[in-house]
Amino acid sequence: MDFKDFGKTGEKVSRIGIGTYYDVKWMFLARLGRRPGSEMKIRAIRTAVESGVTLIDTAEVYGSEDLIAKAVDGVPRENLFMATKVWITHLSYDATIKACRRSLERLNTKYIDLYQIHFPSPIGDIGGTLKAMEKLVDDGLIRYIGVSNFNLDQLKRAMELMNRYEIVSNQVHYSLRHRGPEKDMIRFADQNGLAILAWYPLEHGDLVKDEAYPEVFLRELRTRYPDVKASQIALSYLMDANRYVFPIPRASNPDHVRENIASVNYRLSEDDIRILREYFS
């Protein structure tokens, strides 16, 4: 596994991470105590970790925090970079503290590496939430503070509200099919040393098919990498075209996890990146 800087934190994490959001139905059933396919999901997470992945993303509403705890049981804690999120109904000082403690319990860990605000909220107390996060850092319960699904103005406003610590990351929808973040967020992140976690990097499977890519490009790329898969091209683009972007494809099937992680073995050239940008413009 290759590692790179997680923004300007000084942390080195795996170039690719995993996500543990499954779908709305699964989250609903999880709230009712029913979690279909849990054993396979645990194996998928474990497969990622055994393959060298350190970055694992979840959220309190996903219903997967305790699955992660089971999957990483016995793995040295310092070998993991665990990220979770506080939901919009808990955006206040006291509610954030309580939500974090519940996440710690479900994850069966003494600290969370990256604690993120899941979504910006017009009615939530973002200022109070960020103060709570700073207190959680002081108490050693979290190490870094991040946000998720914030546009650039919302991110800048959140950064202005910080007192003792900095926001180190933003998690956004980013893929070859959804390149909106390249208009402003990616540039801002590069200039300010922020990590970007890219969710839906494979667009629900749309980017795992050869038909999604230009035929000539695929043929020429496979003269260098005969075994490269379409999904690996999509993930390699996010890693190779950007300094601080970490794709977090969903970990639900061990075979798919192995294929996704193998994308670190392929490096796209500047010409490859240019062709993909023109094609997916």
Long-range contacts (C-beta under 8 A, 24 or more apart in sequence): 1-51, 1-52, 1-53, 1-54, 1-261, 1-264, 2-264, 3-54, 4-244, 5-244, 6-55, 6-81, 6-168, 6-169, 6-195, 6-244, 6-246, 7-168, 7-169, 7-189, 7-193, 7-194, 7-195, 7-244, 8-168, 8-192, 8-193, 8-194, 9-144, 9-168, 9-195, 11-81, 11-113, 11-144, 13-54, 13-55, 13-81, 13-246, 14-52, 14-53, 14-54, 14-55, 14-81, 14-246, 14-264, 15-239, 15-246, 15-264, 16-53, 16-55, 16-235, 16-239, 16-246, 16-247, 16-248, 16-249, 16-260, 16-261, 16-263, 16-264, 17-53, 17-54, 17-55, 17-56, 17-57, 17-81, 17-83, 17-197, 17-246, 17-247, 17-248, 18-44, 18-45, 18-48, 18-53, 18-55, 18-56, 18-57, 18-248, 18-249, 18-250, 18-251, 18-257, 18-260, 19-57, 19-58, 19-199, 19-248, 19-249, 19-250, 19-251, 20-45, 20-56, 20-57, 20-58, 20-62, 20-64, 20-67, 20-68, 20-250, 20-251, 21-58, 21-59, 21-62, 21-64, 21-199, 21-250, 22-62, 22-64, 22-250, 22-252, 26-63, 27-61, 27-62, 27-63, 30-62, 30-63, 30-64, 31-63, 35-63, 35-67, 37-252, 38-67, 40-252, 40-253, 40-254, 41-67, 41-251, 41-252, 42-67, 42-70, 42-71, 43-71, 43-254, 44-251, 44-252, 44-253, 44-254, 44-256, 44-257, 45-71, 45-72, 45-251, 46-71, 46-72, 47-251, 47-254, 47-257, 47-258, 48-251, 48-257, 48-261, 49-75, 49-79, 49-80, 51-257, 51-258, 51-261, 52-261, 53-261, 54-79, 54-80, 54-81, 55-81, 55-83, 55-197, 55-246, 55-248, 56-80, 56-81, 56-82, 56-83, 57-83, 57-84, 57-171, 57-197, 57-199, 57-248, 58-82, 58-83, 58-84, 58-85, 58-107, 59-84, 59-85, 59-87, 59-116, 59-118, 60-84, 60-85, 60-86, 60-87, 60-90, 60-99, 60-102, 60-103, 60-106, 60-118, 61-85, 61-87, 61-118, 65-103, 65-106, 65-107, 66-106, 66-107, 66-108, 68-107, 69-106, 69-107, 69-108, 69-109, 73-108, 77-109, 77-110, 80-113, 81-113, 81-114, 82-107, 82-109, 82-112, 82-113, 82-114, 83-112, 83-113, 83-114, 83-115, 83-116, 83-146, 83-197, 84-112, 84-114, 84-115, 84-116, 85-115, 85-116, 85-117, 85-118, 85-148, 85-171, 86-115, 86-116, 86-117, 86-118, 86-129, 87-118, 87-119, 88-118, 88-119, 88-121, 88-124, 90-129, 91-117, 91-121, 91-124, 91-125, 91-126, 91-128, 91-129, 92-124, 92-125, 92-128, 92-129, 92-132, 93-125, 93-128, 93-129, 93-131, 93-132, 94-132, 96-128, 96-129, 96-132, 96-133, 96-136, 97-132, 97-135, 97-136, 100-132, 100-136, 100-141, 100-142, 101-141, 104-141, 110-140, 110-141, 111-140, 111-141, 111-142, 111-143, 112-141, 112-142, 112-143, 113-142, 113-143, 113-144, 114-142, 114-143, 114-144, 114-145, 114-146, 114-168, 114-169, 115-142, 115-144, 115-145, 115-146, 116-145, 116-146, 116-147, 116-148, 116-169, 116-171, 117-146, 117-147, 117-148, 117-150, 117-158, 118-148, 118-149, 119-148, 119-149, 120-147, 120-149, 120-150, 120-151, 120-154, 120-158, 126-157, 126-158, 126-161, 127-161, 130-158, 130-161, 130-162, 131-163, 133-165, 134-162, 134-163, 134-164, 134-165, 137-164, 137-165, 138-164, 144-168, 144-169, 146-170, 146-171, 146-195, 146-197, 147-171, 148-172, 148-197, 149-173, 151-185, 152-184, 152-185, 152-188, 155-185, 155-188, 167-194, 168-194, 168-195, 169-194, 169-195, 169-196, 169-197, 170-194, 170-195, 170-196, 170-197, 171-196, 171-197, 171-198, 171-199, 171-248, 172-196, 172-197, 172-198, 172-199, 173-198, 173-199, 173-200, 174-198, 174-199, 174-200, 174-201, 174-238, 174-245, 175-200, 175-201, 175-202, 175-203, 175-207, 175-234, 175-238, 176-203, 176-207, 176-234, 176-237, 176-276, 176-280, 177-203, 177-206, 177-207, 177-280, 178-203, 179-277, 179-280, 179-281, 186-242, 186-245, 189-244, 189-245, 190-242, 190-243, 190-244, 193-244, 194-244, 195-244, 195-245, 195-246, 196-242, 196-244, 196-245, 196-246, 197-246, 197-248, 198-238, 198-245, 198-246, 198-247, 198-248, 199-248, 201-234, 201-235, 201-238, 201-247, 201-248, 201-249, 202-231, 202-234, 202-235, 202-249, 202-260, 203-234, 207-231, 207-233, 207-234, 208-234, 213-276, 213-279, 214-275, 214-279, 217-272, 217-275, 217-276, 217-279, 221-272, 225-266, 228-266, 229-259, 229-262, 231-259, 231-260, 231-263, 232-259, 232-260, 232-262, 232-263, 232-266, 233-263, 233-266, 233-268, 233-276, 235-260, 235-263, 236-263, 236-264, 236-266, 236-267, 236-268, 237-268, 237-273, 237-276, 239-263, 239-264, 240-267, 240-268, 240-273, 241-268, 241-273, 241-276, 241-277
